[in-house]
Amino acid sequence: LDLSRADTARRVLLYAAGVYHIEPPEAGEIEALTKEVSAIGRNVNQAVRAMNAAVQRGQKIPRLQLDQLGHQLHEITRHNEKTRSLMIRRAQQQRTHIDQVLAVIKG
């Protein structure tokens, strides 16, 4: 192509804007997962703070509390893995779209 960088960028942006401005369905899922992880994280922080205070007072932490904390940490890991999977899928979709845009520009 005998286009300047600016002309090439302009063509890419104009083509992409006309074809691809749909909100990805993953955005809502990622937002929901992020809110859940934040809520669980706040619960974990409160539980750990209470456990630390109990230990400083010489009290033992009940096994049930430790199990609940372990479960919450597992939930955070599970949500993070799901979010990562959604983000990877989105990145792959964007890469495919960019390749299509570049193919059209190159003619």
N, C-alpha and C positions, 0 to 999 in steps of 0.2 A: 504494500500500500504506500502511496505517496502522500500520506497525511502527516501533519505535525502531531506532536504529542497532545497538544490542546484539542485539535480536531478529533483525534482518536478518542480522547477522554470524553469529549462532548457527545460523540456518537454512542459511546458505551452508555453514558448516563441517560441520554434521551431514549435509547432503545430499552434499557432496563426499566426506566420509569414508566414507559408505556406498556410494558409486559408484566412487570413483577412488582406489585405493590400490595400483595395480599398478606394479611397478618398470618404468620405461621400458626398452625393449630397447637404446636408444642409450647408456645409462649404462655398460654393459660395453665397448662400442666406444670411447667417449670415454676411459674409464680406460686401456684398452690403448694407445690413441694417445698419451695423456699419458705413459705409461711409456716408450714408444718414443722420443718427443721428448726426454724427460729423459736417456735413455741416449745418444742421438745428441749431445745438448748437452754431456754430459760428455766424449765423444770429441772434439768440436770444441774444447772448452776445453783439453784435453790437447795436441791437435795444435797449436793456436795458441801455447800456452805453449812447446812445443818449437821451433816455428818462430821465435818471438821470441828465444829463447836462441841459436839457430843464427845468426840475423842479427846479434845482438850480438857473436858470435864471428867475424863477417866471412864466414860461410858463405852460400852461395846455397841457396835452397829449390828442391828438385827439382820439375819440372813435374808429375810424378805426384802428389806430395803436395798441390800446389795444386788439381789436378783432383779428388782425393779429398775435399778440404775443400769444394770447390764442390758436389760431389755430396751431401755430408752436409747442407749448408745448403739445398740444393734439397729434400731429403727432409723437413727440418723444415718448410719452407714448405708442402709437399704435405700433410703430416700436420695442420698448423695449419688449412689450408683445409678439409680433411675434417671436423675437429672443429668448426669454425665452422658448416659446413653441417648437421651433426647437431644442434648446439645451436639453430640457427635453426628446423629442423624441429620440434624439441621445443617451442620457444617457441610456434610456431604451433599445435601440438596443445593446449598448455595454454590458449592464448587461446580456441580453439574450445570446449574444455571449460568454461571460465569463462563464456563466452557461453551455453552450454547450461544451466548452473546458474542463471544470472541469469534466463533465460527461464522456467525452472520456478518460481523464486521469485516472479516477477512474475505467474505464473499465466497 
